[in-house]
């Protein structure tokens, strides 16, 4: 089987954007490939953060992953900083990564212009991403289109290292496993779904909270009154329907939107019912995991042990080919 690596930052509890955009796909992939999924806490500290809450946010994210269906018997699930080889390979790959390539990364330019002082970690963020994947010789990386530039840099880093150091061992050039999920905007219909913007629905929200959040959510701006026909293709509520409603309902939603067959509130009520049906089992599994916190830490510890066994083998090859003195050499 092909090996897959992907990671998610410890932002706390998962929201439906995380779930539809990545995690739901991971749950499918673990049945098809050799998968490693990581809570990437080293990536999270490249920007300002609260150290007092990082550990709990990491646990909360892990709870969400396991509750959503990731299975420690089918995939390796672990915390990035629990495998120190990530940081070591990051440094070694920095030695073959051109500065100009890092400065040309669109995401770096976007984030850097919003900061008065740009940390070096933000510049080197995609090198750490490359280390995450190459450390396990992963060949497939589930990504959205916004990450394709980073993936191409990852392949370039692998080529440069292979060209300079390979001697019977080479890093594979990972390929994109493009997500088919549509991008879910926040409930404002404008910005990316983000907890910091307060425009999310969490995976563990109560049925009452889900409905209260959906009621004022933005829809097609052309629908001023209930009698106005709309265009579901530009409505974020319709996009969310595609993640939670069955095919027949999705067809009905599109038809009733275009013909003004029902109002936006009617559409949202159907969506709320389908979301609640899909998310209730996840919320219940999360509650069971929270009641036994040791279970989650044990699962993460076991995942890290499996990940580190692979990472150590890779780093043994890398160190030898880069000429570093081994501890046992003499």
Backbone torsions as a table, in degrees:
resi	resn	phi	psi	omega
1	UNK	NA	147.7	174.2
2	UNK	-67.6	150.4	178.3
3	UNK	-99.2	135.0	-177.5
4	UNK	-117.0	136.9	170.8
5	UNK	-128.5	138.5	170.8
6	UNK	-153.6	158.0	-178.4
7	UNK	-138.7	161.9	177.9
8	UNK	-141.5	137.9	-178.6
9	UNK	-73.0	150.5	-178.7
10	UNK	-80.4	75.6	-179.0
11	UNK	-86.6	4.4	-177.1
12	UNK	103.3	-140.3	-178.8
13	UNK	-69.8	141.8	177.3
14	UNK	-65.2	148.1	169.7
15	UNK	-116.9	173.5	-172.9
16	UNK	-65.4	-24.4	175.8
17	UNK	-65.7	-45.0	175.4
18	UNK	-59.9	-44.2	-174.5
19	UNK	-65.2	-52.0	-177.2
20	UNK	-72.4	-32.1	-175.9
21	UNK	-81.0	-25.4	-175.0
22	UNK	-142.6	-57.1	-165.8
23	UNK	-65.0	-41.2	178.4
24	UNK	-57.8	-38.3	178.1
25	UNK	-68.7	-38.2	178.1
26	UNK	-59.9	-41.1	-179.1
27	UNK	-60.5	-38.0	176.5
28	UNK	-69.6	-43.6	-174.7
29	UNK	-63.7	-31.9	-177.4
30	UNK	-63.4	-18.1	177.7
31	UNK	-91.6	-5.8	-174.4
32	UNK	-117.3	-23.6	-173.1
33	UNK	-139.2	173.2	172.5
34	UNK	-85.3	105.1	-167.3
35	UNK	-113.6	141.5	169.2
36	UNK	-125.1	128.9	178.4
37	UNK	-127.3	130.5	-172.2
38	UNK	-126.6	142.4	167.2
39	UNK	-85.1	107.8	-166.8
40	UNK	-91.2	79.5	-177.5
41	UNK	-71.4	-25.9	177.1
42	UNK	-68.0	-33.0	175.0
43	UNK	-67.9	-35.1	-175.1
44	UNK	-66.3	-23.9	-175.5
45	UNK	-92.7	9.3	176.8
46	UNK	-78.8	-8.7	174.3
47	UNK	-129.9	170.4	-177.9
48	UNK	-56.7	136.2	-178.8
49	UNK	-153.8	168.5	-179.8
50	UNK	-100.0	107.3	-179.3
51	UNK	-59.1	-28.4	-176.3
52	UNK	-68.5	-21.1	-176.3
53	UNK	-111.9	-4.8	-173.4
54	UNK	-61.7	-44.2	-178.7
55	UNK	-61.8	-44.0	-179.2
56	UNK	-68.0	-37.1	177.4
57	UNK	-64.8	-34.0	177.3
58	UNK	-66.0	-44.8	177.2
59	UNK	-62.3	-45.4	-179.1
60	UNK	-59.4	-40.4	178.9
61	UNK	-65.9	-42.0	179.0
62	UNK	-62.5	-41.7	176.6
63	UNK	-56.7	-44.5	179.4
64	UNK	-62.7	-39.5	-179.6
65	UNK	-66.0	-46.8	-179.5
66	UNK	-68.7	-39.9	179.4
67	UNK	-65.2	-30.5	-179.6
68	UNK	-75.1	-15.5	175.9
69	UNK	127.3	-0.2	174.5
70	UNK	-67.0	135.6	-172.7
71	UNK	-118.6	120.2	-177.4
72	UNK	-65.2	-13.8	175.9
73	UNK	-85.3	-16.8	-177.9
74	UNK	-110.6	-24.3	-178.6
75	UNK	-139.1	155.8	174.8
76	UNK	-92.0	116.9	-179.0
77	UNK	-118.4	124.4	-172.5
78	UNK	-155.8	171.5	177.0
79	UNK	-97.4	131.3	-174.0
80	UNK	-54.8	-46.8	-175.4
81	UNK	-70.5	-11.6	177.0
82	UNK	-77.8	-6.8	177.0
83	UNK	-121.0	90.7	-172.1
84	UNK	-62.8	-15.3	178.1
85	UNK	-62.8	-21.9	175.3
86	UNK	-59.6	-48.0	-178.0
87	UNK	-68.7	-36.7	179.7
88	UNK	-65.8	-47.4	-179.7
89	UNK	-66.8	-33.3	175.8
90	UNK	-55.6	-46.9	-179.4
91	UNK	-64.7	-43.6	-178.0
92	UNK	-66.0	-36.5	178.4
93	UNK	-72.0	-25.9	175.6
94	UNK	-58.5	-28.6	-176.0
95	UNK	-72.7	-12.8	178.6
96	UNK	-118.6	8.3	-177.2
97	UNK	-101.0	119.6	-179.4
98	UNK	-67.8	137.9	179.2
99	UNK	-59.2	-40.6	-177.8
100	UNK	-59.6	-37.1	179.1
101	UNK	-64.0	-38.4	179.3
102	UNK	-69.1	-40.2	-178.6
103	UNK	-69.8	-20.5	179.7
104	UNK	-85.6	-7.5	-178.3
105	UNK	-65.8	125.8	-175.4
106	UNK	-58.6	-43.5	-177.8
107	UNK	-65.1	-35.6	176.7
108	UNK	-64.1	-45.9	-178.6
109	UNK	-62.6	-41.0	-179.9
110	UNK	-63.3	-46.0	-177.7
111	UNK	-74.1	-36.2	-176.8
112	UNK	-65.6	-36.2	-177.5
113	UNK	-70.8	-13.3	178.4
114	UNK	-95.9	4.9	-177.5
115	UNK	-122.4	140.5	179.0
116	UNK	-73.0	-39.5	178.1
117	UNK	-126.2	119.4	-174.3
118	UNK	-93.2	118.0	178.8
119	UNK	-72.5	147.3	179.2
120	UNK	-61.3	-29.4	179.4
121	UNK	-60.6	-32.9	178.4
122	UNK	-68.0	-39.5	177.4
123	UNK	-64.3	-39.5	-175.2
124	UNK	-90.7	4.7	180.0
125	UNK	-50.4	-48.5	-179.3
126	UNK	-68.8	-20.7	175.5
127	UNK	-71.5	-40.0	175.0
128	UNK	-64.1	-37.4	175.1
129	UNK	-59.7	-42.7	178.5
130	UNK	-62.8	-42.2	178.4
131	UNK	-62.0	-40.3	179.2
132	UNK	-54.5	-44.2	-174.0
133	UNK	-82.7	-46.7	-175.1
134	UNK	-69.6	-27.6	179.1
135	UNK	-56.8	-31.4	-178.5
136	UNK	-106.9	10.2	-178.6
137	UNK	50.0	39.2	178.9
138	UNK	-69.6	144.0	-178.6
139	UNK	-109.5	-13.4	-179.6
140	UNK	-130.1	136.9	179.3
141	UNK	-130.4	112.7	177.1
142	UNK	-69.7	120.6	-176.9
143	UNK	-142.4	160.6	166.8
144	UNK	-91.4	170.8	-177.3
145	UNK	-61.5	-26.7	-178.7
146	UNK	-69.9	-12.1	-179.9
147	UNK	-103.1	1.7	-175.5
148	UNK	-64.1	-34.1	179.0
149	UNK	-64.7	-41.8	177.1
150	UNK	-63.9	-36.7	-179.3
151	UNK	-68.2	-37.9	177.3
152	UNK	-65.4	-38.4	175.6
153	UNK	-63.7	-38.8	177.5
154	UNK	-57.6	-45.4	178.4
155	UNK	-65.4	-38.1	178.6
156	UNK	-64.0	-41.2	177.9
157	UNK	-62.8	-43.1	178.5
158	UNK	-61.4	-43.6	179.8
159	UNK	-62.2	-42.4	-178.0
160	UNK	-65.9	-43.6	179.1
161	UNK	-64.8	-44.5	-179.8
162	UNK	-60.7	-41.5	-178.4
163	UNK	-64.1	-34.4	-175.0
164	UNK	-90.8	-35.0	-169.1
165	UNK	-121.9	-14.5	-172.8
166	UNK	-63.0	133.9	176.4
167	UNK	-151.0	73.3	-176.2
168	UNK	91.7	-8.4	175.7
169	UNK	-134.3	129.4	177.0
170	UNK	-135.4	148.0	171.9
171	UNK	-76.2	133.2	172.2
172	UNK	-69.2	150.9	176.2
173	UNK	-89.5	107.7	-173.9
174	UNK	-66.2	146.8	-179.7
175	UNK	-110.7	154.8	-179.9
176	UNK	-77.2	138.2	169.9
177	UNK	-111.7	87.5	-171.3
178	UNK	-65.3	133.1	178.0
179	UNK	-72.5	140.5	176.9
180	UNK	-91.4	-5.8	-178.7
181	UNK	-70.9	137.4	175.7
182	UNK	-73.9	149.7	-180.0
183	UNK	-69.4	126.0	179.3
184	UNK	-95.5	120.8	176.0
185	UNK	-81.8	170.0	175.5
186	UNK	-69.1	173.2	-177.4
187	UNK	-65.0	-15.5	175.1
188	UNK	-78.4	-10.3	179.3
189	UNK	72.5	9.2	-174.8
190	UNK	-117.3	-54.5	-173.0
191	UNK	-102.6	165.4	173.9
192	UNK	-58.8	142.5	178.9
193	UNK	-62.4	122.4	-174.0
194	UNK	-151.5	133.8	178.4
195	UNK	-61.4	-35.3	-178.0
196	UNK	-66.5	-24.3	178.6
197	UNK	-92.7	-7.2	177.8
198	UNK	67.3	30.0	-176.1
199	UNK	-118.6	31.3	-174.2
200	UNK	-113.5	164.3	163.6
201	UNK	-119.2	119.2	-178.5
202	UNK	-74.3	153.5	-179.3
203	UNK	-65.2	-22.4	-174.8
204	UNK	-109.1	16.5	179.5
205	UNK	-65.3	150.5	176.0
206	UNK	-72.0	158.0	176.8
207	UNK	-54.0	-38.8	-179.3
208	UNK	-65.9	-41.0	-179.2
209	UNK	-69.0	-39.1	177.7
210	UNK	-57.0	-46.8	-178.9
211	UNK	-67.0	-41.4	-179.9
212	UNK	-63.6	-33.6	178.7
213	UNK	-77.3	-34.0	-178.7
214	UNK	-72.7	-34.7	-173.6
215	UNK	-52.8	-47.9	-179.3
216	UNK	-89.5	4.5	-174.5
217	UNK	-62.9	146.3	-177.7
218	UNK	-66.3	144.2	175.6
219	UNK	-127.6	-162.8	176.6
220	UNK	-60.4	117.8	-177.6
221	UNK	-62.6	-16.1	179.8
222	UNK	-73.2	-18.0	179.9
223	UNK	-87.9	87.8	-178.9
224	UNK	-81.5	-39.6	177.5
225	UNK	-123.5	170.2	-178.7
226	UNK	-63.0	-26.7	-176.9
227	UNK	-83.3	-9.6	-178.9
228	UNK	-78.9	129.6	173.2
229	UNK	-70.1	155.0	-179.7
230	UNK	-127.9	-178.4	178.9
231	UNK	-122.5	104.4	-177.3
232	UNK	-61.9	-23.2	-177.3
233	UNK	-68.0	-17.6	179.3
234	UNK	-112.5	12.4	-177.3
235	UNK	-105.3	122.5	-178.9
236	UNK	-66.6	-29.9	177.3
237	UNK	-63.2	-38.4	177.7
238	UNK	-66.0	-37.3	176.7
239	UNK	-60.9	-42.2	179.3
240	UNK	-67.9	-36.6	174.4
241	UNK	-54.2	-40.2	-177.6
242	UNK	-65.1	-19.1	177.1
243	UNK	-90.3	-23.1	-172.5
244	UNK	-124.7	-17.5	-175.1
245	UNK	-101.2	150.5	177.7
246	UNK	-69.2	160.3	-175.0
247	UNK	-54.1	-42.3	-178.8
248	UNK	-63.7	-38.2	178.7
249	UNK	-67.8	-39.1	179.2
250	UNK	-61.4	-42.0	177.1
251	UNK	-62.6	-42.8	179.7
252	UNK	-64.0	-41.7	178.4
253	UNK	-59.7	-47.7	-178.9
254	UNK	-61.2	-44.0	-179.1
255	UNK	-64.5	-48.3	-177.5
256	UNK	-68.0	-26.9	175.6
257	UNK	-69.9	-49.0	-177.1
258	UNK	-66.7	-28.6	-176.2
259	UNK	-104.8	5.2	-175.5
260	UNK	57.0	35.5	-179.7
261	UNK	-70.2	-23.7	171.6
262	UNK	-150.2	166.7	179.9
263	UNK	-85.5	169.5	-179.0
264	UNK	-61.9	-33.9	-180.0
265	UNK	-67.3	-36.1	175.3
266	UNK	-61.9	-43.6	179.8
267	UNK	-61.2	-42.7	-178.4
268	UNK	-68.2	-34.2	179.8
269	UNK	-64.8	-41.1	177.4
270	UNK	-64.2	-42.8	178.8
271	UNK	-62.4	-44.0	-179.6
272	UNK	-58.4	-44.0	-179.4
273	UNK	-61.9	-41.9	-179.3
274	UNK	-71.2	-37.2	176.7
275	UNK	-64.3	-44.6	-178.8
276	UNK	-61.5	-41.4	179.3
277	UNK	-63.6	-37.8	-177.8
278	UNK	-77.8	-35.2	-172.1
279	UNK	-91.0	-20.7	-178.5
280	UNK	-57.6	-46.3	177.8
281	UNK	-61.9	-34.7	178.7
282	UNK	-67.1	-43.9	179.3
283	UNK	-62.0	-40.2	-179.4
284	UNK	-67.3	-38.6	177.1
285	UNK	-66.4	-37.7	178.7
286	UNK	-64.2	-41.1	178.6
287	UNK	-62.3	-38.7	178.4
288	UNK	-66.5	-38.7	178.8
289	UNK	-68.3	-40.0	179.3
290	UNK	-64.5	-29.3	179.5
291	UNK	-71.1	-17.6	178.4
292	UNK	-130.5	71.2	-173.6
293	UNK	-58.6	-29.0	-180.0
294	UNK	-63.2	-30.3	179.2
295	UNK	-59.7	-44.0	-177.8
296	UNK	-67.0	-46.6	-179.4
297	UNK	-64.7	-35.5	177.0
298	UNK	-65.4	-40.8	178.4
299	UNK	-63.2	-42.2	179.4
300	UNK	-67.3	-39.1	178.6
301	UNK	-64.4	-42.7	177.7
302	UNK	-64.6	-39.1	177.3
303	UNK	-64.1	-40.7	179.4
304	UNK	-64.3	-37.6	178.6
305	UNK	-63.1	-42.4	178.1
306	UNK	-66.4	-42.8	-179.6
307	UNK	-64.9	-40.7	-176.5
308	UNK	-69.2	-30.0	177.0
309	UNK	-61.8	-40.4	176.9
310	UNK	-70.0	-44.7	-176.2
311	UNK	-61.7	-39.5	-179.7
312	UNK	-64.1	-39.4	178.3
313	UNK	-63.1	-44.3	179.6
314	UNK	-61.8	-46.0	-175.9
315	UNK	-69.2	-27.8	173.7
316	UNK	-61.0	-43.3	177.9
317	UNK	-65.2	-45.0	-176.7
318	UNK	-64.3	-46.4	-178.0
319	UNK	-62.0	-44.1	-179.6
320	UNK	-61.3	-44.7	-175.9
321	UNK	-73.7	-21.7	175.8
322	UNK	-90.9	1.6	173.3
323	UNK	82.1	15.0	-179.2
324	UNK	-77.6	139.8	-179.6
325	UNK	-68.4	123.3	178.6
326	UNK	-79.1	155.5	-178.3
327	UNK	-62.3	-29.9	-177.0
328	UNK	-92.2	-5.3	-178.5
329	UNK	-73.6	150.7	179.2
330	UNK	-170.4	NA	NA
